[in-house]
Amino acid sequence: MTDEKRPEEQPEPEQQPQPGPQDDSVEQSETEGAPADGAPEASADGIEEDELTVQDILDAAEREAAEPSDEHLIDLKRVTAEYANYRKRTESNREVERERVVGDVAKLLLPVLDDLDRAEKHGDLAGDAPFATIAAKLRVTVERLGLKPFGEAGEPFDPTRHEAIFQQPADVETETVADVVETGYYLGSTLLRAAKVVVQVPSNG
C-alpha cells in the first residue's frame, strides 16, 4: 500500500495582544500633550515665545532711542536740515512781505513828506510854527518804519540813487549834486524812490 504523505502542519501565528481601553487612553494623552508641527511652544507662564509683549516693544524703543541706528541718524539729520531750510524760507518770506506792506504805506506818505520839505525850505516850519511839531512827529514815525531819506547838496552824483532833472556846468572835477528838488528814500536796504536833483557837471573851459 502506498504511503500517503500528510502535509506538514504549519505553526499557527502568534496572536498579538490587542490594546485595551487603558492603552488607548495612554496613547491619546500622549498625542494631546505633544505640540503640533510648526506650532510655537508655550512658556511656563503660558505666553508664546514668539509673541511680543508691550514691554518688549517699549524696551526695543528705548534701546533704539539710546543707540539709534545709522539709518535713523541719517533720516534725523535730513529732517532737521529740511526744517531749518523751511524756517529760513519762512523768515525770508515774512520779511519780504513786511517790507512790501510798509512800502505801500510809505508811498502814500511820500507826497505829505514832500510838502513838509517844501514848507521847511520856505521857512514855514521854523521856530514855533503851528505844524513844526506835527512835521517832526511824522518824520520820526516814518523813520521807525524803516524809511530813510537821502539826498544832500554837495554829495557826488550817483545815477543809481539820483535822478538828474537839470545839469549846470560848473568848476567841478566830478558830477556833484547842486540842489535836491525831491528827497529820495530807502526802505531798509531797498531803494523806494530816487532823489531828483540838479547836477553840476565839469565845464569845458
Secondary structure, DSSP 8 states (H G I E B T S, - for coil): --------------------HHHHHHHHHHHHHS--TT---B-TTS-BTT---HHHHHHHHHHHHHS--HHHHHHHHHHHHHHHHHHHHHHHHHHHHHHHHHHHHHHHHHHHHHHHHHHHHTTTTSTT-TTHHHHHHHHHHHHHTTEEEE--TTSB--TTTEEEEEEEEES-SS-EEEEEEE-EEEETTEEEE-EEEEEEEE---
